[in-house]
Amino acid sequence: MSYYCDPCSRWFVSFSSLRQHVETSSKHQSHYCDDCNKEFNTQAALTKHYIRSSRHAYCQFCDEHFDDESDLDDHNDDEHWRCSPCDELFDTEEDRDEHMEEFHWYCKSCDRIFGSEQSLDMHLRTSKIHNKKIYRCPGRGCGKSFVAYGDLALHLESGACSSGATRRAINNLVARADRNNLITNPSRLIGYDEKARVVSTSANSSAWNGRQYECFLCHKEFRQLSSLNAHLHSPVHDQKIYRCPKGYKGCGAEYKTLSGLLSHVERSECGVSRFRKQVHDYLDDVTGRMGRLTF
């Protein structure tokens, strides 16, 4: 097998002879790629070739070649700082972080990138890593605390509170305490009053229709009785008694649960986000009127 030098129009009997010729001949600048048998006018051009060519697994920071892309990726992860979305490497962590904060919605503490500014803002306000659990459950005998008001509301609505709170009971209490109907819709509060009896609807074997268990309210069918009861205990058939407060530049969007409304407020989905503190202060007042809850 012979090897050819294009610039000199000469043949060589071995690759080592060709290589020696390239390194010693005055016609060559010695910017030569052995793997590709290509010569470049400058070292910068050769380096650019190493970086761009799929035949090379090359680290431009260390001027080091690797057997394949997998080895190069391992090296980059161990020795350098990478921006994964841009597939860009940086010499220092500080340079990488500066890039991430300028071009991405990035939480440095968690090393996480978010899809929007609103998502990052919500993370910073509601994550247990960045915030203290300042919202204490008013349920008697509970004592649990939560990072966000929405988490507290969901805890009470879920039936997990040791006080025995339920979603319907919370709705009754909020309806009674929200005297100005700032967050509740009075036209949908029929049955939600101080004397309203808190009831729980459950199905039994009589719900079997010959095929599956059927919801008597919406006629949706379920394979298991437990699934039907989970459906009945959910807010799916509740009225949307909560609304985003227009008095605080809210959008008026309606929700079936208090936790749903609070999640909307905390996600900064409308103008109400600018009055988040005022909304929380109002909810503090509403919660204060509830006293120590027991059911």
Residue pairs with C-beta under 8 A, 6 or more apart in sequence:
2 11
2 12
2 13
3 11
3 12
3 13
3 14
3 15
3 17
3 18
3 37
4 10
4 11
4 12
4 18
5 11
5 12
5 18
5 21
5 22
7 27
7 28
7 39
8 21
8 25
8 27
10 21
12 18
12 21
19 32
19 34
21 28
22 28
22 30
22 32
22 39
23 30
23 32
28 39
29 39
29 40
29 41
29 42
31 39
31 40
31 41
31 42
31 43
31 45
31 46
32 38
32 39
32 40
32 46
33 39
33 40
33 46
33 49
33 50
35 55
35 56
36 49
36 53
36 55
38 49
40 46
40 49
47 60
47 63
49 56
50 56
50 58
50 60
50 65
51 58
51 60
56 65
57 65
57 66
57 67
57 68
57 69
57 71
57 72
58 64
58 65
58 66
58 72
59 65
59 66
59 72
59 75
59 76
59 79
59 80
61 79
61 80
61 89
61 91
62 75
62 79
64 75
66 72
66 75
76 82
76 89
80 89
80 90
80 91
81 89
81 90
81 91
81 92
81 93
81 95
81 96
82 88
82 89
82 90
82 96
83 89
83 90
83 96
83 99
83 100
83 103
83 104
84 113
85 104
85 113
86 99
86 103
88 99
90 96
90 99
97 106
97 108
100 106
100 108
100 113
101 108
104 113
105 113
105 114
105 115
105 116
105 117
105 119
105 120
106 112
106 113
106 114
106 120
107 113
107 114
107 120
107 123
107 124
109 129
109 130
110 123
110 127
110 129
112 123
114 120
114 123
118 267
118 268
118 269
121 268
122 266
122 267
122 268
123 130
124 130
125 131
125 148
125 266
126 147
126 148
126 150
126 151
126 266
127 147
128 147
131 147
131 148
132 147
133 145
133 146
133 147
134 145
134 147
135 145
135 146
135 147
135 148
135 149
135 151
135 152
136 143
136 144
136 145
137 143
137 144
137 145
137 146
137 152
137 155
137 156
137 161
137 163
138 287
138 290
138 291
138 292
138 293
139 156
139 161
139 162
139 163
139 164
139 165
139 292
139 293
139 294
140 163
140 292
140 293
140 294
141 162
141 163
141 294
142 161
142 162
142 163
144 155
144 161
146 152
146 155
148 262
148 266
149 262
149 265
149 266
149 280
149 283
150 259
150 262
150 263
150 265
150 266
151 259
153 170
153 257
153 258
153 259
153 262
154 257
154 259
155 161
156 165
156 167
156 170
156 293
157 165
157 166
157 167
157 170
157 235
157 257
157 258
157 259
158 167
159 165
159 166
159 167
161 293
163 293
163 294
163 295
164 294
164 295
165 293
165 295
166 198
166 200
166 295
167 235
167 238
167 257
168 198
168 199
168 200
169 198
169 295
170 258
171 192
171 238
171 241
171 258
172 192
172 193
172 194
172 196
172 198
173 290
173 293
174 183
174 184
174 242
174 258
174 286
175 184
175 189
175 192
175 193
175 241
176 192
176 193
176 194
177 286
177 287
177 289
177 290
178 184
178 286
182 245
182 247
182 282
183 242
183 243
183 244
183 245
183 261
183 279
183 282
183 283
184 241
184 242
184 243
185 240
185 241
185 242
185 243
185 254
188 239
188 240
188 241
189 241
192 241
198 295
200 233
201 232
201 233
202 229
202 232
202 233
203 213
203 215
203 216
203 225
203 228
203 229
203 232
204 225
205 225
207 213
207 214
207 215
207 216
207 225
207 228
208 214
209 221
211 221
212 221
212 222
212 223
213 221
213 222
213 223
213 224
213 225
213 227
213 228
214 220
214 221
214 222
214 228
215 221
215 222
215 228
215 231
215 232
217 232
217 237
218 236
218 237
220 231
222 228
222 231
235 256
235 257
236 256
238 256
238 257
239 256
240 254
240 255
240 256
241 256
242 254
242 255
242 256
242 257
242 258
242 260
242 261
243 250
243 252
243 253
243 254
243 255
243 261
244 250
244 251
244 252
244 253
244 254
244 255
244 261
244 264
244 265
244 270
244 272
245 272
245 279
246 252
248 271
248 272
248 275
248 278
248 279
249 270
249 271
249 272
249 274
249 275
250 265
250 270
250 271
250 272
251 269
251 270
251 271
251 272
253 264
253 269
253 270
255 261
255 264
262 283
264 270
264 272
265 272
265 273
265 276
265 279
266 276
268 276
272 279
